[in-house]
């Protein structure tokens, strides 16, 4: 059903003129009424003036029709009152005229009717009143108020200037606000919204015309389109202090005003509050004008400051009105030391220092949140992005801090070999990953049962249980679209991941997902993942495509905040790939950016790098030493029994599923090779009998393939053609393709779809 958004009516303000101008206009109107009254009395008593008689009749009829149309279009408000003011003189004049013409004879009241009409019009001056003219104080008409004037007077004066200018037509300047400096003092700078009459556009005025409206220097007043609005509404910015001598003499402010804050700049209207110069960095403190959201685009800013290396420009905002831009000469995170035991010891707030932020501050992450409980982390990065080193440091920190680490590495232990034998549990391979999840689920159920029996709503660390964090690495080998695992095994793992999300936080059980690419849909309840990830950490290292970035940040970042990709190498020198290509030279590359990542915590995005790790003989001796600096934390005896029994039983089940057996034909008992073969034979066509485990992102691909032929497809036909998919998930996929991804659209009739005319690219 179509939804119509109704714009709120803008309250009309009286057009202010000097009192002398209003008196002159009233005198002119009264003179016209006197002359009209005289003509009305003479012509109505002269039978031969048929043209005058017909003209009076036409005037009355046309005015009555116009007023009737206004009654249908306007509500009983000020607009209808103005229309009545305009219609009263011609209507009453025509009525008096025609009354005299049609009445036989010439009684005294016919001669008195015209003068009476004229006297009434002279007394009321309806045309002037309809124009809604208000008196402008003489001091305001003579000169602009000083900046010390009250804000309301100053802003009203600026609105009157706009309305009184000839070049602005019938448009109005509303919602005017003043800028303030960093001390909170009001400036002469202001902004507002220009609104045109309904159905009309705001005129495109050049810089000279705009400056003339307010008597300001040329080039300090701009009109800009408004996001989400048509040509009938535009932003107006007036920044006369841009030309002040203090700012003109400052090169930072001069560059900011010329390349960033101007109408065609990288961040129009954004305010440079302050800046700080450091040996390797310029820090710019930026705020948005009042009633606006801060908007800082990293690529546009790099272009504005003439940087060829995007990694030397960083942007951080609070998503509301404040932000900071850092400009570096050389990348500050190119060389880091190795971590120490002190870095990896959990503080009272549950955090450790995992590395360093670009501005030199500690990069901290939570192993546990004292308020919210156990946390959920997401780690994504291509091979060589530093994901394994980062996870090793975190696992070493858990051992140092007394946290029980349950780890599974789907890459047969090759991703995290340093953790093997140095944590409470280390599962190697795809089957072991599924079994590890099953053991973790059994542990959660045990804790849940004990809590329910004792009436506990939560637990504290080591009272009665230790904190447990589950780390699942290389999950893409199981959950990715092209993963070479049976669908029943994937469905089993996905279900257990969803169970982990439901029970972990209050039971001192956190979970950490790590993969080369992650779809939130694959991790169970993606809405819960999004909410939990905002309490933990999203670590996004170098990825192979923007699609991978979107997988891990979808719904986690606030609107308007984007993640810029991380390059493979640090840049050295001032040349770029394009410069090198033009001159036919090889570009000198710096060290690898392994460990450099975009961190997302509490909805805030920043860049940081994990501590360095020195590699010897294909291992990291420094990390191994950190592991072995403290004893391995373990579960309580009863928990240890529950976990190990569930793991052993689930490992057999996982291996049977991986062999192709149908879960309907197997249980957790022992199976011979002949029984497994028999189970495989029984699967047959039953493999696709239910497809509720088919992930949404896979269904999206299938929908796009169906629509690729250019035909219009109804939703019921799409559901029927995608075999083995849950119909509800098909509806979800179609809805996301239309509303979120903008790749399909309605085909002109309800329930039918086609490919979008301008789809959003995925890479």
N, C-alpha and C positions, 0 to 999 in steps of 0.2 A: 504494500500500500504506500502510495507516495506521501511524503511528509512535507508540508509547506512551512517554512520558517518565516515568521512575520517580524519585520523590523520594528522596533519600538519607535513611536512617533517622537520627533524632535520638537521640543517646545519652542514656539515662535517667540521672538523678542521684538519689542517696538524698535522701529528705525529712528534713531536719535538724530535730530537736527537742532540747530540753534533756534532759540525762541523767535528771533527776528524772521527766520525763514518760514516758520510755521505761521506767524501772523500774516506775512505777505501772501502765503498760499490761501489762507482763509479769506482775505480781502478779495482775491481774484475769484474765488468760488462764489462769494456773495454777490459780486458784480454780475456774474453770469446768471445767477438766480433772479436778480432784479430785472435784467433784460428779458429773460425767458418769461417771467410773469407778465411783463407788459405785452409781449408778443402773444402770449396765450390768451389774454383778455381781448385783444383786438381781433385776432384771427378767428376765434370761436364765435364772434358776433357778426362775421362777414360770410354770408351763405355762399358766395361765388368762389371762395378759395378752396376748391376741391383737392388740389394737391396737398395743401396743408392739412385738410381733414384726413386724407388717406395716410399721410405721413404720421400723424398722431396715432391713428389706429394701428399702423404697422409697428410703431415704437412700443405701444402698450403690449401688443401680442408677443413680439419678440422678447421683450423684457420678462413677461410672465413665463414664457417657455424656458428661458435661461434660468430663472429662479427655481422653476420646478425641477430642472435637471440637477441643480445644485442641492436641492433637498434630497434627491435620491442618492447623490454621491457623498454627501457630508453627513456626519452625525450632528446632533444638537450640541454644537460646541462653538468655539470662537470663529471657526471658518464660516459657518452658516450665518453667524451674526454679521460678519463683514460682507457676505453676499447680500444680506438684506439691506444693509446700509447703501450699497451700490444701487440696488434695484428700486429703493423707495422714491427718489426724485423722478425718474422717467415714468414709473408706474402711476404715481399720484398725479403727475402733470397730464399724462394721457387720459386718465380718468376724468379729471376736471374739464379738460378740453372737450372730450366727447360728450360729457353731460351737457355742456352749454350748447353744443351743436345739435344734439338730438332733441333737446327740450324746445318746444315751440314758445315763441314770445321772448321777452327780455326782462324778466323780473329782476329786482334789486340784488338778489343773492348771486345771480350769474356774474354781475359786475364785481361783487365782493369776493368771489371764489378765487380768482387769479391773484389779487393782492394778498389774500390770506395764505395761499400756497407759497407765494414768494417770501412772506414774512417768516413762515415756519422753516423754510429751507435756509434762509439767512441766519436764523437763530441756531439751527442744528448743524449746519455745514456737514452733511452726511458723507460726501466724497472724501473730505479731509480726514474725518474720523475713521472711515474705512481703511485708509492708508496706515493707521496705527503709528502715528508720529509722536515721539516723545521729545521733551526738551533736553538739549545737551547743555550742561553748564558752560558758561563762557570761558572758564579757565581751561576746560578740556578742549573746547573748539579752537583755542588759540595756540596751545602748545601741548606736547606729550608730557604725561606726568613723570616725575622723577622716579628713579628706581626705588627710592625710599617709600613710595606710596604703598598703601595697603594692597596685598596681592589681588584681591577681588577687583579693586578699581583699575589696576594696571591691566589685568586680563580682559576685563570688560571693554576697556579702551581699545585694546588690540582687536577684539571682535568687531567693535564699531568701525574701526579703520577698514577692515576687510569689507564690511557690508556697504560702506559709503563709497568705496572705490568703483569707478565705472567699469574697469576691466573685469571685475569679479561677477558681474551680472546679478542674477538672483540667488547665487550661492551664499551660504552662511558658514562662518567659522565657529564651531562649537567645541566644547570640551577642552578649552585652552588651559594649559598648565605651564608653570615656570620651572626652569632648571635651577638647581642649587649647586654651589661649589662644595668642596670637601669639608669646609667649616659649617655648612648648612645655610650660608647666606644666599639670598635670592639673586639671580642674575637677570640680565635683560633678555637672555635666551628663553624661548618658549616653543611649545608645540601644541598642535590641536588637530581637529578633523574638519575638513571642508566638505560640506554636504550640499548637493545640488537638488533642485526640485525633482519630484518623481518623474521618471522617464527622460531626464536630461543628464548630461555629463558635466563633470567639473572641467572648465576650460583649461587647455594646456598653455600656461603663461610662461614666458621666458624669464630668465633671471632678472633682467632689468625691470620688467613689469611687476614681478613679485616684490622686488626691493622697493619699488615706488609706492606700493600699497602701504607699507609700514614706515617709509622714509628711512630705510636701513641701507648699509653698503651693498652694492651689487655683488652677488655670489654668496650671500649669507642667508638666503631664504630659498627653500626648495619644496616642491610638491612631489610626493611619492605615492605609488599605488598601495592600496591596503590589501593584505592577504585575505582572501575569501570574500572580497567585495568587488563590485563592478566599477565602472567609470564614474558612478554617481557619488562616490566617497573616496577621498584621498587624504593621506597624512600631510600635514604642513609642518616643516621644521624651520625655525628662525634662530640662527646662531650668530648674532652680531659680535659676540666677544671672541669669535674665532680670529678676528683681525686685530685683537688687542696687542699692544706692543710687548707685553710680558710673555704671551704665548708665542708670538711671532719670532721672538728672539730665542726660544727654546726649540732646538732641532727635533726633539722627541715629539713635542706637541705639534710642531709644524708638519711633521710626517704623518702623525695620527690624523690631524684635521684634513690634510690634503688627500691621503690615500685610503683612510679607513672610515672616518666618521662622515665624510661627505656623501652626497646623494648617490654617487656611483662608486663608492668605496666598498671595502671588504665587509664592513659592519656599520651600515648607515645609522646615524643617530646615537650609537653607543658612546659613552662618556669615559674619557681617560681621567680617572680620579687622581692617580699618583703613579710614580714609577721609581724603580730602584736600580742603580747601576752596580754590577758586580764584575770581577775580573773576567768571567766567562759567560756572563748572563745579564740580560736586561729583563727585569720583571715589570710587567705593566698591569696595574690594578684597574679593572674596568667595571663599570656598572651600567645598567640599562636605565633609560628614562622611566619615570614613575608610570605605572599602569602598562608597562611593556615587559616582555620576557626577553632575557638576554639571548643574543644570537651571535655566536662566534664560530665561523667556519675556518677550520685549520688550513685548508688548501687556499682559500681566498686570502687569509692573513699572510701565509707564506709568500703568495704572489705579491701582495701589497708591500711587504718589507723586502722584496726582491731576493728571497731565499730560493736556492735551487735544491736544497736538501730538506724535505718535509720533516725528517726526524729531528731537526734542530729547532722546530717550532712546536711547542706544546700548549694545549689549551685545557683549562680546568674551569668548570662552572658548577654552581649549585643548582642549575636547572631553573632558577627563578630570576634574580636580578644582579647577581654578582659573579665575577669571573676573574681569572688571572691568565695572562699570556706570558710565556717564557721564550725568549730568543737567545740561542746559544751560538758561540763561535765554533766550538767543537763539542761533540757529544759528551755529556758529563758522565755517562755510565759505561764508557768504553773500557775502563780498567777498574776492577773491583777486587777486593781481597776475598779470602775464603772465610767461611763462617766459623764462629767459636761456640763453645758450650754456652757462654753467657747469652749470645744472640738467640740460641735455640731453646732457652729455658722459659717455660710458660710463665708470664707475669700474672698478677692478681686479676687482671681483666681478661685472662684466658688467651692472650695473644703472644706471638713470637715475632722476632724480626727476621723475615725471610730474605730481605735484600734491602736495596736503597732506591728511593724515589729519585726522579730526575733532578729535583732541586736540592738533593742532599739529605732530605729528611728520611727517617727509617720507613721502610715498607713493611708494615705489620699485617699479619693475618691471624684470625682466631682459630685455635684448636677447640675452643669451647666458649660459649657465651653465658656468663653467670646469670643473665636475666632470661634469655630465650631458651637456654639449654644447648643441646648438641646442635651442630651446624651442618649445612650441606654445601659442598664446594663443587665447582665445575672447572675442569682443566681441559683446554683444547689447544693443540699445536701440532704442526707438521713435523716429520722427522728432522731432528737437528735444531728444533726450536728451544730446547732446554727443558722440556717438560719432565723428563726422567730425573735430571739433576734436582729440579725443584721438588719433585715428589720424594726423592731420597732425603733431601734436607728436612722435609716435613716429617717423614717417618723417623728420622734420627731425633728430631725435636720431640716427637711423641714418646720415644723411649727415654730420653733425658728427663722428660716432664712427668713420667709415670702413667702415660696413656697407653692402653692396650691397643696394638695395631693388628688388625685382621686384614691381610693383603691378598689380592688375587691378580695375577699377571697373565692375561690371555695369550701373550706372546711366548708361552712356554718358559717364562721367567727371564727372558732375554732383555726385557725392558728395564727391570729393576733387579739385576743380579746381586747388587750389594745388600739388598734387603733379605735375601734368601738366608734363613738360619739366624737372622738378627732381629726378627720380630716374633710376636707370639704365634702367628700363623701366616704361612706363605703358600698360596695355591698356584701351581704352574700349569698353564694350558687352559683350553676352552672348557673342558669338562670340569676341571678343578675350580674354574671361576663360577660355574653354576652351582657346584657343591658348596663352595665358600658362601655364596649367597644363601643357600638353603640352611647352612649352619648358623649364619647370622640371623636369619629369620626365626630359627628355633630358639636362639638365645633371647631374641626380643620377646617371643611369646612366653618364655620362662619368666623373664623379668615382669612382664605384664601380669601374669598370673599371681606372682608373689605380691606385686603392688596392690592388685585388686583384693587379695586375701587380707592384707594389712591395712587397707584403706588409705594407701599413699596416692597422692596425685602427681608426685614427681620424686626425684632422688637427688642427692648431693654426691659429689665426687668422693668415692671410698666410703660412702654411708648410704646403703650397704655395699654398693658395687663400684668397681673402678670405671672410669670413662673409657669407652671403646669407640674407636673410629675405624670404619671399614673403607679401604681404598681399593677401587676396581680400575685397573689400568688396561689400556688397549681394548676397551669395550666395543670399539668399532668393528673388531673381528667377529663380534656376535650380533650387534644391533644394526650395523650399516646395511644399506639397501643391497649391496653386492656381497655381503658376508656369505661365506660358503658353509652354512650350517642349516640343518633341517628346520623347517618352519615350526615344528612342535617344540624343538629345543629353544628357539628364539622366543616363542610364546611363553614357555616356562620361565625363562630368565626375566623377560619383561614383567611378568606377573609378580615375581619376587622383588624386583626393583620397586614396583609400586607399593608392595607391602612394607618395604624398608621405609618409604616416605611416610607411611601412616603411623608408625609406632616408635620411631627413633628418638625424636627430640626430647621428650620428657623422661626417657628411659636411659639417658646417658649413652646414646648410640648415634654417632654422627656417620655420615657417608660422604665419600669423595669419588666423583666420577671423572675419569680421565680417558681421553681418546683423541685420535687425529681429527675426528669430526663427530659432532654430537647433535642429534635431533632431540629436542625436548619431548616430542611425542613418543620417542623410543624409551624414555625414562619413566613411563607410567603417567601419572597425573601431572601434566605439564603446568597447570595453574599452581599446584602445590610446589612443584620444582621452582617456578618463578619466585614464589613467596619465600621459600626456604633459601634460595640462592642469594636473596637480598640480605639475609642475615649472615651468610658466609662470604665466600670469595668466588668470583668468576675470573679465572686466569686465562687470558687469551694471548698466546704467543704467536709467532709467525705461522700463518695458515696459507693454504694453497689457493684459496679463493675467498671472495666476499661472501659466498654462500655459507661457507663454514663459519665465518664470523656471525652471520645472522642466526645460525643454528643455536649458538651458545648465548646470544644476547637478546633473542626475541622475547620481548616482554620484561626483560630485566633492566634495561636502560630506560631512563625517563624519555618522554617524547622530545624530539629535537636534538638529542645527543647521539652523535655518530662515532664509530670506532674506525680510526684510520689504520690501514695495514702496516705491518712491520716488515722492513726489508731484510734481506738475508745478510747483508754486510753493513757495517758502519761505514759512513762516507768519510773520506779524508781529502783535504784540499777543497777548492771552490768550484771545480769542474763538475759537470753533470754528464749523464749518459749521452744526451743530445750533443753537448759540446764535443765529447770524444768522438762521436760518430761523424760530426761535421768535419773535424780535423783529421779523421782517419787514424786516431790513436786509441790505444787501450786505456780504459779508465782504471786508475789506481784504486784498489779496493782496500778497505780496512778490515779489521778482524770480524769474525762472525758475531751476529747479534744474539747468539744462544742465551736464553735466560731473560731476554728483554720481552716484556709483555705489557698488555693493557690490563690493568687491574680494575675491577668493578666491585665496589663495596658500598653498601647502603645507597645504591643508586648513583654513586659518585665515580667518575672515571678518572684514572690517572695512570701515568707511565712509570714503571719501575723495572729493576733488573734483579734477578736472583744472585745470591753470592756466587763468586767464582768457584770452580772446582777443578783442581789439577788432575789430569789423567795420566796414569802410569800402568803399563802392561794391561791395557784395556779395562782397567778399573779405576776407582777414585779412592786412593788411600786416605785422603783427608776425611771423606765422608765415612769410610769404614771406621776410622779412629773415633769419630763422633758417635757412631752407633755403639761402639764398645766402651764408651766412657761411663756407661750406666748399665745396671742389670736390666734384663728384659721384663717388662711388666706382664703379668699373667692374670687370667680370670680367676674367680673363686673356684674352689674344687668342684662344687656342684655345677657351676656354669661351664667349667672345662669339660665335664662329662657330657652335658647336654650338647655342647657345640660339636665335640668330636664324634659322638654317636650320630648326630644328624649329618655331619659332613661325610662320614664313611658310607652311610646308607644312600645319601644323595649322589655320591660319586658314581656308584654302580648305576643308578637311575640315569644320570647324565650320559654315561658312556653308551647305554642302551639307546637313548634318544638320538645320540650322534650317529649311531650305527644305522638309523633309519626306522627304528621300531615305532609303532603307533602307541601313544600312551594309553589308548583304550584297551590294548591287549597286553600291557605289562603293568607290573606293580613294583614294589620295592624289594621283592624277594629275589632269590637267586634264579638265574636263567642260564640254560645251557646254550651252546651255539646253535643246536637244532631248533630250540624254542625261539631264539632270536630270528633265525631264518624264516620260521613259520610266521612270526609276527610281521616280518617284512612282507611276506607274500599276502598276508591278509589286508595290508594297507590298501593296495590297488587304487581305485577311483575315490575311495573314502578320504584320500589325502586332502581334497579340497572341499569336503562337505561343510566345513564351517571356516570362515575366514576372519573371525573377529580379531585375530592377532595381526592381520595385515595392517601395517602402520599407515597413518594418514598421509605422510609424505609420499609413500609408494602409490597410494590411491590417487594422489594429485597427479603424478606422472601418467598414470593410466587414463585419467580424465582428459588431460591435455592431448594424449595420443588419439583418443576418440574424436576430439574436436578438431584435430589437425586437418581433417579432410574438408574443412570449410562449411560443413553442414550445421544446421541447428539441431541440437539434441535436447529432448525432454529429460527431466531428472529421473523419471521412472525408467526410461530406456537406458540411461547411463548406469543406473543400479543393476539392471538386468544384464548388461554387457560385461560388467566387471565381476567376473566369476570369483566366488570365494571371499567376497568382501562383505563386511557387516553393513547393511543399508544405512544405519545411523552414522557410521563413519564415512560413508560416501557422501551423505548430506553435509557432514562437517567439512570434508575436503572441498566440496563444491562451494560451500559458504566462505571458506578461507581463500580459495582461489579468486572469488569475486570481490570480497570486502577487504581482505588484507593484502593479498598479492597483486590484485588488479589485473589478473591475466585472463579472466573470462568476464562476460557481461551478459545481461538479459538479451534475448534474441527477439524482443518485440512482443512476446506474449508470455504470460505467466507460466513458470515452470520450464521454460526452454532457455538454453544457453548457447553461446558461441564464443570463439576466441576474441579477446579484447582488441580494439583497433590499435591501441598503443600500449602493449603490455610492458610492465616494469621488468627490466633485465634482472637475471639472478646472479650474474657474475660481473 
